Amino acid sequence: MRIAVDGTYFGVLPSLTSEPLIALAVGCGSQGLNWPFHPNFDMDDPTKVRRLLDAAGLGVVSIGLNNHSSAIPGSEAAWRDHVAQASEAANILGTRVLDCWPRRMPEVAKADAQATLRANVEAVLPVLQSHGVVLSLEFEPDHTVERYPEAIEFVQPYLPSVALTADSYHVFRIGDDLAAAGKALGPSLAILHASGSHRGEVGSEGDLCDHAAFINAAKSAGYAGDVLLQYQTKENALESLTRAVKFISAIV
């Protein structure tokens, strides 16, 4: 079980590029990255990225899809093309997981968002299967798929090519028990995100999430994947991530 740094929160949002993101991941003691499928991170040349990562001794635990329109009607063609390109990059980068946030726009009814997401999932299944990758859908309050029982039911027909991303912050925020969620989700998980209950650094002051219960329950239920640090911090990112890696290391 590797501990990895999220390339969206710690790379895309602070406007880094490939080399500084890799340096951050190495400096904090992590073993890998969620690599953003984003033009600022050399996704026009994934072979170059693989060389940089290999030289740094880092793995890619997942590719973060930068196109969040999987549940937005009218955006199907662009999203499906994005998945096809990301699947090719995943094979080069040595990862099986495409991390996907099915964003729901406020003007789109939940039923319509879910119908769009389902149609997109079914359309890209042949691509996922031919590349041996997994589309991992994140569930979150107020979006397309909100709670873990609903998420498990949604992906059930498509396992193992489509699975779930579970974030401790989202599970906690909606009021679900983390240990119960981890146990139920285990067989359906492709990637686990660790974030404080305040969306800040894991294990920091004010974090009410029981990360040990969440991770250990998922492991006991069959989850053998990685833990991705995805959270917001106003502090020095290297110092914060170094503490977070040590905190999660004591659990895994």
Protein Blocks (a to p, Z undefined) as FASTA:
>chain_A
ZZdddfklmmmmnopafklmmmmmmmnopabdcddddfkloplmmmlmmmmmmmnopacf
bdcdfblklmgghilmmmmmmmmmmmmmmmmnopabdcddddddfklcfklmmmmmmmmm
mmmmmmmmmnopacdddddehilblbfklmmmmmmmmpckbccdddfklmmmnopafklm
mmmmmmmpfbdcdddfkopaehiahiabdfklmmmmmmmnopabdcddddddfbdfklmm
mmmmmmmmmmZZ
